[in-house]
Amino acid sequence: MTTAIRLTLAGIFTALLLGVVYASGEWGHVIATTAGFATAIALLGAAVLGWERVVTSAESAGLVDLEH
């Protein structure tokens, strides 16, 4: 997926969460909060996996030596 598509999907998801929070009652807040927390955890996990992939690629290319 390209960066533009990812940003567009993130924007749409954010707009949906805000719409649920402002348009519904107490359960809407609970659901939106839970979905927002799950999304934040998923984004952190994706960032860690992406960083590990970059480090592995740099190591295999000989650009980084992690042994001291």
C-alpha positions in Angstrom: 0.0 0.0 0.0 1.2 3.5 -0.7 1.6 6.1 1.9 -1.3 8.2 0.4 -3.7 5.3 0.6 -2.6 4.6 4.2 -3.1 8.2 5.2 -6.5 8.3 3.5 -7.6 5.2 5.4 -6.4 6.6 8.7 -8.3 9.8 8.1 -11.5 8.0 7.2 -11.1 5.8 10.4 -10.5 8.9 12.5 -13.6 10.6 11.1 -15.7 7.5 11.8 -14.5 7.4 15.4 -15.2 11.0 15.9 -18.6 10.6 14.3 -19.5 7.7 16.7 -18.3 9.7 19.7 -20.4 12.8 18.9 -23.5 11.0 17.5 -24.2 8.3 20.0 -24.6 7.7 23.7 -22.4 6.1 26.3 -21.8 2.8 24.4 -20.6 4.8 21.4 -17.9 6.4 23.5 -16.8 3.0 24.9 -16.6 1.5 21.4 -14.8 4.4 19.9 -12.3 4.5 22.8 -11.6 0.8 22.5 -11.2 1.0 18.8 -8.8 4.0 19.1 -6.7 2.1 21.7 -6.6 -1.0 19.5 -5.6 1.1 16.6 -2.8 2.8 18.5 -1.4 -0.6 19.6 -1.6 -1.9 16.1 0.3 1.2 14.7 3.0 0.8 17.4 3.4 -2.9 16.4 3.6 -2.1 12.7 6.2 0.6 13.4 8.3 -1.8 15.4 8.1 -4.5 12.7 8.9 -2.0 10.0 11.9 -0.8 12.0 13.1 -4.4 12.5 12.8 -5.0 8.8 14.9 -1.9 8.0 17.6 -2.9 10.5 17.7 -6.5 9.1 18.0 -5.2 5.6 20.9 -2.8 6.6 22.7 -5.7 8.4 22.4 -8.0 5.4 23.7 -5.2 3.2 26.7 -4.7 5.5 25.7 -1.2 6.4 25.3 -1.9 10.1 27.4 -3.9 12.5 25.7 -4.5 15.8 28.5 -6.4 17.4 30.7 -4.4 19.8 
